[in-house]
Amino acid sequence: MARMPGRWPVLASLVLVAASVNAETPLSLTHRVWLLGGIPDQGTLAVLRAAGVDGVVLPVGSIELGDGGAHFSLAPLPDLKPLAGWSVTGLVWVSGGGRAFGDPATLAAQLVPVQRSLPGSPGLLLAAREPTPGLAAFASGVAEHLRQRLELALPAPALAEAAAQGGWENVHAVAIAFGNPPALGFPPSTLQDDLSALERLDARALAYRVVLVVVPLAEPPPGPGGVSLAVVAGAETAAYRPGARGDTFVLRKPVDWGGLTVAPDHSITVETVDTARYNRDLGLLLRPARPLLEGWDTAGLPAPAPALGMSREAFLDYLAGGSPNPRPEVEAEWVGEAALRVALVNPTDQASAVATTGNWVELRFTGTEVRDVQPGDFSGMEYGRPERGVWRGTVARDASALRLYLTFLAPQARIAGCVVRFLSSPRSVSTGWGLRLGDGREIVGPVERVPLTSR
């Protein structure tokens, strides 16, 4: 297990490593955020800019392709005044296909209103969830008539198959990779699929950027109110079942799911991207030698807390140099001579992963045995003996330690209500904790002695 680091500028170090890969051609990697849920307030925009976000991508319409034609529909646009001074790229979703898409000049004329409506000198990004033969060539023709370069986004494996050596004329490649692409309708892919696709793009001397999707996927979708996994993670609320993609909770009692009531015996399945997973994916993107990588996009500005996956507060803290990991603290307070009240407090905006036994608080004791445990908010417990850093479960009379399990540690959470009673006053007690993270790592906190003088 990796011991948890303190606060350090994770993102800055990743970018510096990537920028130093090719000293002869210094990189200037840029970061954009897709504003899929609308334009945030000025305060959030100011924090994004201060945290190094270079531009925003805003949905502006859709293109329907068909035999002999391509029709553009302009989406209703919000008040764009808050984006004054920003580098804005219009996002156009592309669907359909056929043997031919008509005259590129016709579609270019349909796209002109987009350029007129967006502030500054906006770019255009065409995003297709499925590859369509001839799409890149058609986009190149549209770009020629618009007299500007277009961007074309495709799932990374499809882009690696379609991209020509050196890329396309007037069309810049954008790869949808990492995170949670199915939340935006893109086909699922594995981490290895995405990494292999990027290696093939690198081999083709192709300039490109990568999109990491942080939008959560939930079934049923939550209502319009904010919601966190904490509402379903309690053992009394739901039975947890890990899946190949996402987590499933079978409800034992009704749940307010963001304003939507979900009845008992129904299930809620969620796939999220937390900050630890985002940090891992960004590290995989930035650390190898990718001389022609121009930057990355974060698809979806996370919602304010409570949120599924990475919250806006967690995202902004990370961009500002914060740790992607929670930094919990164990609170232990004596209740009489031989009883200890225990709580786990998370003062950060980061969260653990959902796990059956991967998240825990450990009590180590000498000179006595545990008489009984009132678990409170914890989901379960186990007696054991830590031996050379390895936990070994055992029976109560042979135990020198007790682990209290929790399914999920939410941001700013307090897991409390636990009282551990010993048969007699212990000679010593110490506490520790361990967490499973969304990137698959396990981290452990320091072992700290509980003062006996407070009894």
TIDRENKOL-74020 format. One record per residue (C-alpha): residue number from 1; residue in three letters; x, y, z. Coordinates in steps of 0.1 Angstrom, whole numbers, plus 5000, padded with zeros to 4 digits. Example, Ala and Ser with C-alpha at 12.3 -4.5 7.8 and 13.67 -1.06 7.14 Angstrom:
<sites>
+-----+------+------+------+------+
: seq : type :    u :    v :    w :
+-----+------+------+------+------+
:   1 :  ALA : 5123 : 4955 : 5078 :
:   2 :  SER : 5137 : 4989 : 5071 :
+-----+------+------+------+------+
</sites>
This chain:
<sites>
+-----+------+------+------+------+
: seq : type :    u :    v :    w :
+-----+------+------+------+------+
:   1 :  MET : 5000 : 5000 : 5000 :
:   2 :  ALA : 5012 : 5035 : 4992 :
:   3 :  ARG : 5014 : 5059 : 5021 :
:   4 :  MET : 4994 : 5090 : 5015 :
:   5 :  PRO : 5014 : 5121 : 5004 :
:   6 :  GLY : 5008 : 5155 : 5017 :
:   7 :  ARG : 4995 : 5184 : 4997 :
:   8 :  TRP : 5017 : 5189 : 4966 :
:   9 :  PRO : 5012 : 5204 : 4932 :
:  10 :  VAL : 5002 : 5172 : 4914 :
:  11 :  LEU : 4989 : 5188 : 4881 :
:  12 :  ALA : 5018 : 5212 : 4878 :
:  13 :  SER : 5044 : 5184 : 4882 :
:  14 :  LEU : 5026 : 5164 : 4855 :
:  15 :  VAL : 5027 : 5193 : 4830 :
:  16 :  LEU : 5063 : 5201 : 4838 :
:  17 :  VAL : 5073 : 5164 : 4831 :
:  18 :  ALA : 5054 : 5164 : 4798 :
:  19 :  ALA : 5069 : 5198 : 4788 :
:  20 :  SER : 5104 : 5186 : 4794 :
:  21 :  VAL : 5102 : 5155 : 4773 :
:  22 :  ASN : 5114 : 5172 : 4741 :
:  23 :  ALA : 5138 : 5200 : 4750 :
:  24 :  GLU : 5143 : 5209 : 4713 :
:  25 :  THR : 5106 : 5216 : 4708 :
:  26 :  PRO : 5092 : 5230 : 4741 :
:  27 :  LEU : 5056 : 5222 : 4746 :
:  28 :  SER : 5029 : 5246 : 4756 :
:  29 :  LEU : 5001 : 5223 : 4766 :
:  30 :  THR : 4966 : 5239 : 4769 :
:  31 :  HIS : 4936 : 5228 : 4789 :
:  32 :  ARG : 4900 : 5235 : 4780 :
:  33 :  VAL : 4868 : 5226 : 4798 :
:  34 :  TRP : 4836 : 5216 : 4781 :
:  35 :  LEU : 4807 : 5236 : 4796 :
:  36 :  LEU : 4781 : 5209 : 4789 :
:  37 :  GLY : 4758 : 5221 : 4817 :
:  38 :  GLY : 4758 : 5258 : 4807 :
:  39 :  ILE : 4780 : 5287 : 4816 :
:  40 :  PRO : 4789 : 5290 : 4853 :
:  41 :  ASP : 4790 : 5321 : 4873 :
:  42 :  GLN : 4818 : 5347 : 4870 :
:  43 :  GLY : 4834 : 5335 : 4902 :
:  44 :  THR : 4838 : 5300 : 4889 :
:  45 :  LEU : 4851 : 5312 : 4856 :
:  46 :  ALA : 4877 : 5334 : 4874 :
:  47 :  VAL : 4889 : 5304 : 4895 :
:  48 :  LEU : 4891 : 5283 : 4863 :
:  49 :  ARG : 4913 : 5309 : 4847 :
:  50 :  ALA : 4935 : 5313 : 4878 :
:  51 :  ALA : 4939 : 5275 : 4879 :
:  52 :  GLY : 4953 : 5275 : 4843 :
:  53 :  VAL : 4923 : 5267 : 4822 :
:  54 :  ASP : 4930 : 5282 : 4788 :
:  55 :  GLY : 4897 : 5279 : 4770 :
:  56 :  VAL : 4861 : 5266 : 4771 :
:  57 :  VAL : 4841 : 5244 : 4747 :
:  58 :  LEU : 4804 : 5253 : 4745 :
:  59 :  PRO : 4777 : 5232 : 4727 :
:  60 :  VAL : 4762 : 5252 : 4699 :
:  61 :  GLY : 4743 : 5228 : 4677 :
:  62 :  SER : 4742 : 5195 : 4659 :
:  63 :  ILE : 4747 : 5182 : 4624 :
:  64 :  GLU : 4726 : 5154 : 4609 :
:  65 :  LEU : 4743 : 5136 : 4581 :
:  66 :  GLY : 4724 : 5117 : 4554 :
:  67 :  ASP : 4727 : 5106 : 4518 :
:  68 :  GLY : 4732 : 5138 : 4497 :
:  69 :  GLY : 4730 : 5163 : 4526 :
:  70 :  ALA : 4742 : 5175 : 4559 :
:  71 :  HIS : 4718 : 5197 : 4580 :
:  72 :  PHE : 4730 : 5220 : 4608 :
:  73 :  SER : 4707 : 5229 : 4637 :
:  74 :  LEU : 4717 : 5258 : 4660 :
:  75 :  ALA : 4710 : 5251 : 4697 :
:  76 :  PRO : 4696 : 5278 : 4720 :
:  77 :  LEU : 4725 : 5297 : 4734 :
:  78 :  PRO : 4727 : 5312 : 4769 :
:  79 :  ASP : 4739 : 5347 : 4776 :
:  80 :  LEU : 4775 : 5347 : 4763 :
:  81 :  LYS : 4787 : 5379 : 4780 :
:  82 :  PRO : 4804 : 5360 : 4809 :
:  83 :  LEU : 4827 : 5344 : 4782 :
:  84 :  ALA : 4841 : 5377 : 4770 :
:  85 :  GLY : 4879 : 5375 : 4769 :
:  86 :  TRP : 4879 : 5337 : 4769 :
:  87 :  SER : 4891 : 5314 : 4740 :
:  88 :  VAL : 4858 : 5298 : 4730 :
:  89 :  THR : 4853 : 5267 : 4708 :
:  90 :  GLY : 4818 : 5258 : 4696 :
:  91 :  LEU : 4809 : 5221 : 4700 :
:  92 :  VAL : 4788 : 5206 : 4672 :
:  93 :  TRP : 4775 : 5171 : 4677 :
:  94 :  VAL : 4775 : 5150 : 4645 :
:  95 :  SER : 4752 : 5120 : 4639 :
:  96 :  GLY : 4740 : 5099 : 4610 :
:  97 :  GLY : 4759 : 5089 : 4579 :
:  98 :  GLY : 4756 : 5078 : 4543 :
:  99 :  ARG : 4774 : 5075 : 4510 :
: 100 :  ALA : 4778 : 5113 : 4505 :
: 101 :  PHE : 4771 : 5143 : 4527 :
: 102 :  GLY : 4764 : 5169 : 4500 :
: 103 :  ASP : 4783 : 5201 : 4492 :
: 104 :  PRO : 4807 : 5212 : 4519 :
: 105 :  ALA : 4800 : 5248 : 4509 :
: 106 :  THR : 4764 : 5244 : 4519 :
: 107 :  LEU : 4772 : 5232 : 4554 :
: 108 :  ALA : 4798 : 5259 : 4558 :
: 109 :  ALA : 4772 : 5285 : 4551 :
: 110 :  GLN : 4750 : 5269 : 4578 :
: 111 :  LEU : 4778 : 5271 : 4603 :
: 112 :  VAL : 4784 : 5308 : 4597 :
: 113 :  PRO : 4757 : 5318 : 4624 :
: 114 :  VAL : 4778 : 5300 : 4650 :
: 115 :  GLN : 4808 : 5322 : 4643 :
: 116 :  ARG : 4787 : 5353 : 4645 :
: 117 :  SER : 4771 : 5343 : 4678 :
: 118 :  LEU : 4802 : 5334 : 4698 :
: 119 :  PRO : 4826 : 5360 : 4713 :
: 120 :  GLY : 4860 : 5366 : 4699 :
: 121 :  SER : 4874 : 5345 : 4671 :
: 122 :  PRO : 4858 : 5311 : 4680 :
: 123 :  GLY : 4869 : 5277 : 4668 :
: 124 :  LEU : 4846 : 5248 : 4659 :
: 125 :  LEU : 4848 : 5213 : 4671 :
: 126 :  LEU : 4828 : 5185 : 4654 :
: 127 :  ALA : 4823 : 5155 : 4677 :
: 128 :  ALA : 4810 : 5122 : 4663 :
: 129 :  ARG : 4802 : 5093 : 4686 :
: 130 :  GLU : 4807 : 5067 : 4658 :
: 131 :  PRO : 4831 : 5069 : 4629 :
: 132 :  THR : 4815 : 5076 : 4595 :
: 133 :  PRO : 4835 : 5069 : 4563 :
: 134 :  GLY : 4844 : 5101 : 4545 :
: 135 :  LEU : 4836 : 5124 : 4575 :
: 136 :  ALA : 4872 : 5137 : 4578 :
: 137 :  ALA : 4874 : 5145 : 4541 :
: 138 :  PHE : 4840 : 5162 : 4542 :
: 139 :  ALA : 4851 : 5182 : 4573 :
: 140 :  SER : 4883 : 5193 : 4555 :
: 141 :  GLY : 4861 : 5206 : 4527 :
: 142 :  VAL : 4839 : 5225 : 4551 :
: 143 :  ALA : 4870 : 5240 : 4568 :
: 144 :  GLU : 4883 : 5252 : 4535 :
: 145 :  HIS : 4851 : 5271 : 4527 :
: 146 :  LEU : 4850 : 5285 : 4562 :
: 147 :  ARG : 4887 : 5295 : 4558 :
: 148 :  GLN : 4895 : 5282 : 4592 :
: 149 :  ARG : 4907 : 5250 : 4608 :
: 150 :  LEU : 4881 : 5227 : 4623 :
: 151 :  GLU : 4886 : 5201 : 4650 :
: 152 :  LEU : 4872 : 5166 : 4647 :
: 153 :  ALA : 4867 : 5145 : 4678 :
: 154 :  LEU : 4863 : 5107 : 4676 :
: 155 :  PRO : 4867 : 5078 : 4701 :
: 156 :  ALA : 4905 : 5072 : 4704 :
: 157 :  PRO : 4904 : 5037 : 4689 :
: 158 :  ALA : 4883 : 5049 : 4659 :
: 159 :  LEU : 4905 : 5080 : 4654 :
: 160 :  ALA : 4937 : 5058 : 4654 :
: 161 :  GLU : 4921 : 5036 : 4627 :
: 162 :  ALA : 4910 : 5066 : 4605 :
: 163 :  ALA : 4938 : 5091 : 4609 :
: 164 :  ALA : 4962 : 5094 : 4580 :
: 165 :  GLN : 4999 : 5099 : 4584 :
: 166 :  GLY : 5004 : 5135 : 4594 :
: 167 :  GLY : 4967 : 5141 : 4598 :
: 168 :  TRP : 4941 : 5158 : 4575 :
: 169 :  GLU : 4943 : 5192 : 4558 :
: 170 :  ASN : 4925 : 5219 : 4578 :
: 171 :  VAL : 4912 : 5193 : 4603 :
: 172 :  HIS : 4928 : 5189 : 4638 :
: 173 :  ALA : 4924 : 5155 : 4655 :
: 174 :  VAL : 4908 : 5152 : 4689 :
: 175 :  ALA : 4907 : 5118 : 4707 :
: 176 :  ILE : 4880 : 5109 : 4732 :
: 177 :  ALA : 4899 : 5088 : 4757 :
: 178 :  PHE : 4899 : 5080 : 4795 :
: 179 :  GLY : 4873 : 5088 : 4821 :
: 180 :  ASN : 4837 : 5080 : 4813 :
: 181 :  PRO : 4830 : 5084 : 4775 :
: 182 :  PRO : 4797 : 5063 : 4776 :
: 183 :  ALA : 4782 : 5091 : 4797 :
: 184 :  LEU : 4783 : 5112 : 4765 :
: 185 :  GLY : 4771 : 5084 : 4742 :
: 186 :  PHE : 4806 : 5073 : 4731 :
: 187 :  PRO : 4813 : 5036 : 4730 :
: 188 :  PRO : 4831 : 5021 : 4761 :
: 189 :  SER : 4867 : 5013 : 4758 :
: 190 :  THR : 4893 : 5000 : 4782 :
: 191 :  LEU : 4923 : 5019 : 4796 :
: 192 :  GLN : 4946 : 4997 : 4775 :
: 193 :  ASP : 4925 : 5003 : 4743 :
: 194 :  ASP : 4929 : 5041 : 4748 :
: 195 :  LEU : 4966 : 5039 : 4756 :
: 196 :  SER : 4972 : 5017 : 4725 :
: 197 :  ALA : 4953 : 5041 : 4703 :
: 198 :  LEU : 4973 : 5071 : 4715 :
: 199 :  GLU : 5005 : 5052 : 4708 :
: 200 :  ARG : 4994 : 5047 : 4672 :
: 201 :  LEU : 4986 : 5084 : 4669 :
: 202 :  ASP : 5020 : 5092 : 4682 :
: 203 :  ALA : 5036 : 5069 : 4656 :
: 204 :  ARG : 5018 : 5088 : 4627 :
: 205 :  ALA : 5034 : 5122 : 4634 :
: 206 :  LEU : 4999 : 5135 : 4641 :
: 207 :  ALA : 4992 : 5166 : 4662 :
: 208 :  TYR : 4962 : 5160 : 4685 :
: 209 :  ARG : 4946 : 5167 : 4718 :
: 210 :  VAL : 4928 : 5143 : 4742 :
: 211 :  VAL : 4894 : 5146 : 4759 :
: 212 :  LEU : 4890 : 5131 : 4794 :
: 213 :  VAL : 4852 : 5127 : 4802 :
: 214 :  VAL : 4843 : 5133 : 4838 :
: 215 :  VAL : 4805 : 5133 : 4834 :
: 216 :  PRO : 4789 : 5106 : 4857 :
: 217 :  LEU : 4766 : 5079 : 4844 :
: 218 :  ALA : 4737 : 5068 : 4866 :
: 219 :  GLU : 4707 : 5045 : 4861 :
: 220 :  PRO : 4682 : 5058 : 4869 :
: 221 :  PRO : 4695 : 5093 : 4862 :
: 222 :  PRO : 4691 : 5115 : 4893 :
: 223 :  GLY : 4667 : 5143 : 4895 :
: 224 :  PRO : 4677 : 5180 : 4891 :
: 225 :  GLY : 4689 : 5183 : 4928 :
: 226 :  GLY : 4725 : 5175 : 4937 :
: 227 :  VAL : 4732 : 5140 : 4950 :
: 228 :  SER : 4761 : 5121 : 4964 :
: 229 :  LEU : 4770 : 5084 : 4966 :
: 230 :  ALA : 4768 : 5089 : 5003 :
: 231 :  VAL : 4729 : 5086 : 5002 :
: 232 :  VAL : 4731 : 5050 : 4990 :
: 233 :  ALA : 4764 : 5038 : 5005 :
: 234 :  GLY : 4751 : 5031 : 5040 :
: 235 :  ALA : 4746 : 4994 : 5048 :
: 236 :  GLU : 4712 : 5001 : 5062 :
: 237 :  THR : 4702 : 5019 : 5030 :
: 238 :  ALA : 4714 : 4995 : 5003 :
: 239 :  ALA : 4733 : 4963 : 4995 :
: 240 :  TYR : 4764 : 4971 : 4975 :
: 241 :  ARG : 4774 : 4950 : 4944 :
: 242 :  PRO : 4806 : 4960 : 4925 :
: 243 :  GLY : 4804 : 4956 : 4888 :
: 244 :  ALA : 4828 : 4955 : 4858 :
: 245 :  ARG : 4817 : 4991 : 4850 :
: 246 :  GLY : 4803 : 5010 : 4879 :
: 247 :  ASP : 4787 : 5002 : 4912 :
: 248 :  THR : 4752 : 4989 : 4919 :
: 249 :  PHE : 4732 : 4995 : 4950 :
: 250 :  VAL : 4701 : 4974 : 4957 :
: 251 :  LEU : 4679 : 4996 : 4979 :
: 252 :  ARG : 4666 : 4984 : 5013 :
: 253 :  LYS : 4646 : 5016 : 5019 :
: 254 :  PRO : 4634 : 5046 : 4998 :
: 255 :  VAL : 4661 : 5070 : 4986 :
: 256 :  ASP : 4658 : 5107 : 4976 :
: 257 :  TRP : 4679 : 5105 : 4944 :
: 258 :  GLY : 4684 : 5141 : 4936 :
: 259 :  GLY : 4647 : 5149 : 4939 :
: 260 :  LEU : 4637 : 5116 : 4924 :
: 261 :  THR : 4623 : 5090 : 4949 :
: 262 :  VAL : 4636 : 5054 : 4942 :
: 263 :  ALA : 4616 : 5027 : 4960 :
: 264 :  PRO : 4630 : 4997 : 4980 :
: 265 :  ASP : 4641 : 4966 : 4960 :
: 266 :  HIS : 4650 : 4988 : 4931 :
: 267 :  SER : 4687 : 4993 : 4921 :
: 268 :  ILE : 4708 : 5023 : 4913 :
: 269 :  THR : 4739 : 5018 : 4892 :
: 270 :  VAL : 4765 : 5045 : 4890 :
: 271 :  GLU : 4798 : 5050 : 4872 :
: 272 :  THR : 4818 : 5080 : 4882 :
: 273 :  VAL : 4852 : 5096 : 4878 :
: 274 :  ASP : 4867 : 5109 : 4910 :
: 275 :  THR : 4898 : 5131 : 4914 :
: 276 :  ALA : 4922 : 5102 : 4919 :
: 277 :  ARG : 4910 : 5085 : 4887 :
: 278 :  TYR : 4913 : 5118 : 4868 :
: 279 :  ASN : 4948 : 5123 : 4882 :
: 280 :  ARG : 4958 : 5088 : 4871 :
: 281 :  ASP : 4944 : 5092 : 4836 :
: 282 :  LEU : 4960 : 5127 : 4832 :
: 283 :  GLY : 4993 : 5112 : 4843 :
: 284 :  LEU : 4991 : 5084 : 4817 :
: 285 :  LEU : 4984 : 5111 : 4791 :
: 286 :  LEU : 5011 : 5135 : 4801 :
: 287 :  ARG : 5040 : 5115 : 4813 :
: 288 :  PRO : 5050 : 5095 : 4782 :
: 289 :  ALA : 5069 : 5112 : 4753 :
: 290 :  ARG : 5041 : 5126 : 4731 :
: 291 :  PRO : 5059 : 5154 : 4712 :
: 292 :  LEU : 5028 : 5164 : 4692 :
: 293 :  LEU : 5003 : 5164 : 4720 :
: 294 :  GLU : 4988 : 5199 : 4722 :
: 295 :  GLY : 4969 : 5196 : 4754 :
: 296 :  TRP : 4938 : 5181 : 4769 :
: 297 :  ASP : 4901 : 5189 : 4775 :
: 298 :  THR : 4880 : 5181 : 4805 :
: 299 :  ALA : 4846 : 5171 : 4792 :
: 300 :  GLY : 4820 : 5183 : 4817 :
: 301 :  LEU : 4825 : 5210 : 4844 :
: 302 :  PRO : 4817 : 5189 : 4876 :
: 303 :  ALA : 4786 : 5199 : 4895 :
: 304 :  PRO : 4789 : 5216 : 4929 :
: 305 :  ALA : 4787 : 5193 : 4959 :
: 306 :  PRO : 4769 : 5171 : 4966 :
: 307 :  ALA : 4779 : 5155 : 4933 :
: 308 :  LEU : 4784 : 5120 : 4918 :
: 309 :  GLY : 4821 : 5115 : 4914 :
: 310 :  MET : 4844 : 5145 : 4914 :
: 311 :  SER : 4827 : 5177 : 4926 :
: 312 :  ARG : 4834 : 5212 : 4913 :
: 313 :  GLU : 4851 : 5220 : 4946 :
: 314 :  ALA : 4873 : 5189 : 4943 :
: 315 :  PHE : 4882 : 5197 : 4907 :
: 316 :  LEU : 4891 : 5233 : 4914 :
: 317 :  ASP : 4912 : 5224 : 4944 :
: 318 :  TYR : 4931 : 5198 : 4923 :
: 319 :  LEU : 4937 : 5223 : 4895 :
: 320 :  ALA : 4951 : 5247 : 4921 :
: 321 :  GLY : 4976 : 5221 : 4932 :
: 322 :  GLY : 4957 : 5201 : 4958 :
: 323 :  SER : 4961 : 5164 : 4965 :
: 324 :  PRO : 4937 : 5141 : 4946 :
: 325 :  ASN : 4934 : 5120 : 4977 :
: 326 :  PRO : 4912 : 5124 : 5008 :
: 327 :  ARG : 4932 : 5132 : 5040 :
: 328 :  PRO : 4910 : 5118 : 5068 :
: 329 :  GLU : 4915 : 5120 : 5105 :
: 330 :  VAL : 4905 : 5095 : 5132 :
: 331 :  GLU : 4889 : 5110 : 5163 :
: 332 :  ALA : 4891 : 5088 : 5194 :
: 333 :  GLU : 4876 : 5100 : 5227 :
: 334 :  TRP : 4874 : 5080 : 5260 :
: 335 :  VAL : 4839 : 5074 : 5275 :
: 336 :  GLY : 4848 : 5063 : 5310 :
: 337 :  GLU : 4878 : 5040 : 5318 :
: 338 :  ALA : 4873 : 5012 : 5292 :
: 339 :  ALA : 4851 : 5026 : 5264 :
: 340 :  LEU : 4863 : 5046 : 5233 :
: 341 :  ARG : 4841 : 5067 : 5210 :
: 342 :  VAL : 4855 : 5065 : 5174 :
: 343 :  ALA : 4848 : 5086 : 5143 :
: 344 :  LEU : 4865 : 5091 : 5109 :
: 345 :  VAL : 4864 : 5127 : 5096 :
: 346 :  ASN : 4872 : 5138 : 5060 :
: 347 :  PRO : 4879 : 5176 : 5060 :
: 348 :  THR : 4887 : 5176 : 5022 :
: 349 :  ASP : 4866 : 5178 : 4991 :
: 350 :  GLN : 4880 : 5144 : 4978 :
: 351 :  ALA : 4864 : 5110 : 4983 :
: 352 :  SER : 4873 : 5074 : 4985 :
: 353 :  ALA : 4862 : 5047 : 4961 :
: 354 :  VAL : 4832 : 5025 : 4970 :
: 355 :  ALA : 4846 : 4993 : 4985 :
: 356 :  THR : 4834 : 4964 : 5007 :
: 357 :  THR : 4865 : 4962 : 5029 :
: 358 :  GLY : 4889 : 4986 : 5013 :
: 359 :  ASN : 4880 : 5015 : 5035 :
: 360 :  TRP : 4886 : 5011 : 5072 :
: 361 :  VAL : 4896 : 5025 : 5106 :
: 362 :  GLU : 4919 : 5003 : 5127 :
: 363 :  LEU : 4922 : 5002 : 5165 :
: 364 :  ARG : 4952 : 4985 : 5180 :
: 365 :  PHE : 4952 : 4977 : 5217 :
: 366 :  THR : 4972 : 4958 : 5243 :
: 367 :  GLY : 4964 : 4944 : 5278 :
: 368 :  THR : 4928 : 4936 : 5273 :
: 369 :  GLU : 4901 : 4923 : 5249 :
: 370 :  VAL : 4871 : 4940 : 5232 :
: 371 :  ARG : 4838 : 4933 : 5251 :
: 372 :  ASP : 4814 : 4947 : 5225 :
: 373 :  VAL : 4812 : 4972 : 5196 :
: 374 :  GLN : 4784 : 4996 : 5187 :
: 375 :  PRO : 4793 : 5003 : 5150 :
: 376 :  GLY : 4773 : 5034 : 5145 :
: 377 :  ASP : 4777 : 5047 : 5109 :
: 378 :  PHE : 4803 : 5021 : 5101 :
: 379 :  SER : 4791 : 4992 : 5078 :
: 380 :  GLY : 4809 : 4963 : 5095 :
: 381 :  MET : 4838 : 4952 : 5117 :
: 382 :  GLU : 4865 : 4925 : 5120 :
: 383 :  TYR : 4889 : 4913 : 5147 :
: 384 :  GLY : 4925 : 4907 : 5137 :
: 385 :  ARG : 4962 : 4908 : 5144 :
: 386 :  PRO : 4984 : 4930 : 5122 :
: 387 :  GLU : 5016 : 4912 : 5115 :
: 388 :  ARG : 5045 : 4929 : 5097 :
: 389 :  GLY : 5020 : 4953 : 5080 :
: 390 :  VAL : 4996 : 4925 : 5069 :
: 391 :  TRP : 4962 : 4922 : 5084 :
: 392 :  ARG : 4952 : 4887 : 5096 :
: 393 :  GLY : 4916 : 4881 : 5107 :
: 394 :  THR : 4910 : 4861 : 5139 :
: 395 :  VAL : 4885 : 4856 : 5168 :
: 396 :  ALA : 4879 : 4882 : 5194 :
: 397 :  ARG : 4898 : 4866 : 5223 :
: 398 :  ASP : 4930 : 4863 : 5201 :
: 399 :  ALA : 4927 : 4898 : 5186 :
: 400 :  SER : 4950 : 4927 : 5192 :
: 401 :  ALA : 4932 : 4950 : 5167 :
: 402 :  LEU : 4898 : 4958 : 5154 :
: 403 :  ARG : 4889 : 4971 : 5120 :
: 404 :  LEU : 4858 : 4992 : 5114 :
: 405 :  TYR : 4847 : 4992 : 5077 :
: 406 :  LEU : 4829 : 5018 : 5057 :
: 407 :  THR : 4816 : 5015 : 5022 :
: 408 :  PHE : 4824 : 5050 : 5011 :
: 409 :  LEU : 4840 : 5081 : 5026 :
: 410 :  ALA : 4823 : 5111 : 5011 :
: 411 :  PRO : 4838 : 5146 : 5008 :
: 412 :  GLN : 4835 : 5166 : 5041 :
: 413 :  ALA : 4820 : 5135 : 5057 :
: 414 :  ARG : 4820 : 5124 : 5093 :
: 415 :  ILE : 4815 : 5086 : 5100 :
: 416 :  ALA : 4806 : 5085 : 5137 :
: 417 :  GLY : 4784 : 5069 : 5164 :
: 418 :  CYS : 4809 : 5040 : 5171 :
: 419 :  VAL : 4816 : 5030 : 5207 :
: 420 :  VAL : 4842 : 5002 : 5214 :
: 421 :  ARG : 4840 : 4988 : 5250 :
: 422 :  PHE : 4869 : 4968 : 5264 :
: 423 :  LEU : 4868 : 4942 : 5291 :
: 424 :  SER : 4892 : 4963 : 5312 :
: 425 :  SER : 4913 : 4994 : 5308 :
: 426 :  PRO : 4938 : 4988 : 5280 :
: 427 :  ARG : 4975 : 4995 : 5285 :
: 428 :  SER : 4977 : 5012 : 5251 :
: 429 :  VAL : 4955 : 5021 : 5221 :
: 430 :  SER : 4965 : 5034 : 5187 :
: 431 :  THR : 4945 : 5042 : 5156 :
: 432 :  GLY : 4951 : 5041 : 5118 :
: 433 :  TRP : 4931 : 5041 : 5086 :
: 434 :  GLY : 4931 : 5029 : 5050 :
: 435 :  LEU : 4912 : 5039 : 5019 :
: 436 :  ARG : 4906 : 5025 : 4984 :
: 437 :  LEU : 4908 : 5052 : 4957 :
: 438 :  GLY : 4891 : 5055 : 4923 :
: 439 :  ASP : 4924 : 5048 : 4905 :
: 440 :  GLY : 4927 : 5014 : 4922 :
: 441 :  ARG : 4954 : 5024 : 4947 :
: 442 :  GLU : 4951 : 5018 : 4984 :
: 443 :  ILE : 4965 : 5044 : 5008 :
: 444 :  VAL : 4971 : 5042 : 5046 :
: 445 :  GLY : 4974 : 5068 : 5072 :
: 446 :  PRO : 4999 : 5070 : 5101 :
: 447 :  VAL : 4994 : 5049 : 5133 :
: 448 :  GLU : 4988 : 5074 : 5161 :
: 449 :  ARG : 4986 : 5067 : 5198 :
: 450 :  VAL : 4955 : 5076 : 5217 :
: 451 :  PRO : 4964 : 5094 : 5250 :
: 452 :  LEU : 4953 : 5074 : 5281 :
: 453 :  THR : 4953 : 5105 : 5303 :
: 454 :  SER : 4920 : 5117 : 5289 :
: 455 :  ARG : 4900 : 5089 : 5305 :
+-----+------+------+------+------+
</sites>
